[in-house]
Each structure stands twice: as structure tokens, then as C-alpha cells.
Amino acid sequence: MNVHPILYSFRRCPYAMRARLALNSAQITYEHREIVLRDKPAHMLEISPKGTVPVLITPEKKVIEESIDIMHWALSQNDPAHLIPDQHRTDIYTLIERNDGAFKHNLDRYKYPNRYPDEKLENLGEHARDKNTGTLRDYDARIAQNGGLSGEKTTLADLAIFPFVRQFAHVDRDWFYALPLPNLQAWLKKHIESDTFNTIMIKFETWAPESEKTYANINNKNNSLLKIDA
């Protein structure tokens, strides 16, 4: 009997997207448990009291609670695309740290300014949006020079950061696509329209303990949903 990892996920969460992208790249079959954030499964909260997705349970029953750690675990199993080239390793992690720090901080305030009433700043959303444009300009320049965020090929940085740029762009698409950032916009379009992204964004029914197990597997050519014997 094969033992597969289990992923608690939420389709639209950018952290969960990056985890699914890494599992996809690593060609790992996993049990997908789609959750509803307002009604989190008791088992997920038992193994990960922080209550956020993604959460991965490895075949060895290790619980991994952070998206970047899930990406590392997946690629440690199999990395056919060589997503962490040695010559770009430092740059990749610097980019991800900036995304998960300042960029995400400003993204939250841009998308949900009403959630931060204590930050008594007029036009908080626009202020946060504009603070991120410097990072976007850097991304555009990098892509113009290299083809990707860190080097010619897609790396861990592209997979880890793309979902957050997508979320930023979708707050106000007209504003974003009016920016003079053609390389970044083309890069974003390429990732959104990729077979990989379409695969990891297929909709799953909400998981419940009594649900039939549903597995995600990129080797299924017709669909990423694959039901197999547990």
C-alpha cells in the first residue's frame, strides 16, 4: 500500500498555491484536502493549531506548517526542473524573504485596508500599494535582463513569488496593467496561463472526514484529480 502525503489547502490562498506548485514540480502524488477558512477541520487544527494553510503531513507523519518548508520538502524528494540552482541560491532566498516580509505586509493593507483601523493613515490602501511599486519595478528589470526573477529559467523564486504578484495585480487590474512594467506583466500572464497553474487551480470539493479520498497527480493527462486505492 502506497502512503501519500496529505495537503490541507485553500484554493485561492497564495501560500497554498506555492506549496501546490512545488508538489506539482516535484511530481508528487498527494491527498488533497480542500478546506473552508471559516470552518476549519478539527484534525487540521489538532495537528497545526495556528489554523492556516497550507499544512502538509508527510508519509512519515511529519507535519510541515509553513509553505516555504513544504516547497523545500517537495523539492528534496524530486527536483527535475532544478529550481534552486547553486549560483542563484542566495538571490532566490533574498527575493523570497522580501516578498514574505515587506511586500506581503503592504499587499495585505492594499487589499484589506479596513482590517487595519489602528494604522491611522489616510488612504492606507493606496499608500501600501505605492510602496510595493518599487519591488515591482525591480522584478520588471530582472525579467527584462534574465527572463525570470533570478536567472534565465524558472526557479523557486518565481514559483514562491508569482502567487503574490497575481494577488496584487487582481486588486485593481486596470491600475496594474496600466503600469509601465511590460516584462513583469508578460511574466505574470505566462504563469497564469501555464498548464502548471491551471492544474494546481482545479477545484476540489470541500474535504470532510467522511469524504472519499481525492488525490492530485500531475501525471494524469486528462485531469489533475486522480482517485486511487489508499
N, C-alpha and C positions, 0 to 999 in steps of 0.2 A: 504494500500500500504506500503510495506516494504521500508525503507530507508537504503541504504547500504553505508558504507564508500567508498571513491574513492581514489585509489592509482595511482599517476603518478610514473612510474617506467622505468628502463632501464635494460634489462635482465642481462647484464654482469657486472653491477656496484655492487661491494661488499656491499656498503651501502644499496642499494635497495634489495640485496639478504637477508641481515639480517632482513630488515623490512618484507619481504615476509615470511621468516622463522617464525617470531613471529606471524604474522597473521595466518599462517598455524597452528602453535601450539595452538593458541587460538581458532581455528575452526571458524574463522570469514569469512563470505562471503563478498567479496568486488568487486567493479567495478575496473577492471584493465585497465589502460590507458598506453600503451607502447609508449614511445617517442623515437625520434631520437635526439641525443645530438646536432647535427649541425642545427637542425630545431625544436627548442623547441616551443611547443604550446603557443599561446598568452595567453590563460586562465591560464596556469600554471605560466607564468611569471607575470601575473596580481596578482595572489594570493600569489606568492612566488618569489619576484624579484631576489633573489640570483641565481635562474636558475639552481639549482642542484636537483638531485633526491636522495632519494625518497621524495615525498610530499603527505601527507595524508589529506583528508577532511573528518572529522568525520560526523556521521549523524546529529550532532548538528551544523554543518557548521564551526567547529573549524579547523583551518589549522595548521598542525603539520609538521615542516620542517626538523627536524633532525631525523636520523634513530633510534638512541637510544631512543628518545622520542616516536617514533612510536611503538617501541618494548614495552616500558612501557605502553603506552595506550592500546595496544592489550592485554597484559597480565593482565591489570587491569580489562578488560572485562571478561576474562576467562583464567585460567592458570591450565588446567588439569594435566600438566606434572610437576607442582611445580618447575618452572625454576629458582626461586630466593629463595632458602631455607635460612632461617634466619641465620643459623650457618655459611653460606658461603657468606653472603651478602657483607661484606667488601672486602673479597678477590676477589669476582666476579668483583666489580667495580674498584678495583685496576688493575686487569688484563685488563679490557676494556680500562681504561684510558691509560695504557701503549701501548696497541695496536693502539688506535686512535691518540696517540702522537708520540713517538719516532719510533715505528715500521712502522707506515704509512708514516712518514717523510722519512725514509730510503727506504721503498718499492717504493715510487714514484721515487726516484733518481736511484734506481736499475733498474726499468722498463723503465724509460724515462730519461736517463742521459742527452740527448740533450736538454731537456727543461730547463736546469739549467746552461746556459753558464756563468752566473756571479759567479758561485761557481767554482772558478779556482782550481780544484783539479784533478790531474792526475788519470785516471781510477776511476772516480766518481762512476760509476755503481758498480764495484767490491768492492769499499770501503764501499758503502752503504749496499751492500749485506752482506758483512762480519760483519758489525756492528749488523745486525739482527740475526746472528747465536747464539749469547748468549741467546736471547729470545727463539729461537727455542730449544736450549738445555734445558732451564728451562721448556718449555712445555713438552718435551720428558720425563723429570724426573717426572713431575707432573702426567702425564698419566700413567707412569710405576707404580707410587705409588698408585694412586687413581682410575684410569680408565678413568677419564675425567680431564679437566683443573682445576676444583675446586670441588672435591668430586667424589663419585662413579658414579653418574648419570649425564646425560647431563644437563647443566644449561644454564642460559643466557650467561655466558662467552663463552661456546662452540659455541652457535649459532651466537653470535656477532663477534667472532674472526675467526671462520672457513673460511668464505669467503676471508679473507685477507691472511691467510696462503695458501689457494688454489691459489690465485693470485700470491703470492710469488713463490710457487712451480712451477707454469706454465711458469715463465720467462725462466727458464732453467731446464727442468725436469731431465735431466741426472745428472746435478750437484746436485740438491736437493735430488734425490733418492740415490745418492752415499754417502750422509752424514750418519754418524753412529747414526741415530735417528730412530730406528725401531718402537718405540712406537708412536711417532708423525706421522710417515708415515702410520702406520696402522690406527690410528685415522682419518687421513685425508681421506684415502681410504674408511673407513667406512661411513663417512659423504657424500663423493662424490657419493657413490653407494647406498645411502639410498633412500627409496621411497619418503621421505620428500623432499630431494633435487631434485630428478627427477621431482617431482610435481611442485615445485616452479620455475623450469627452463624450463618448457614447453613454446614454442614460441607463442607469441601473435602477431597479425598483428599490425602495427603502428596505433596508435589512431589518429583520426581526429574528429572535432566537429560533422560531419555528420555520423560518424561511428555508427553501431549498437552496443549497449552496450554489453560488454562481461564481465562476472563475473568469478572470481576464487572462487572455493569452494572445500575444501578437502573432503567433504562428497560425492562427485560424484565419485563413484567407478571406472568408466571407464576412466575418464579424469578429470583434474582439471578445464577444461573450461566448464562453465555452463551458458547457456543463459536463463534468467528468465524474467518475467514481472517486469518492473521497478516500 
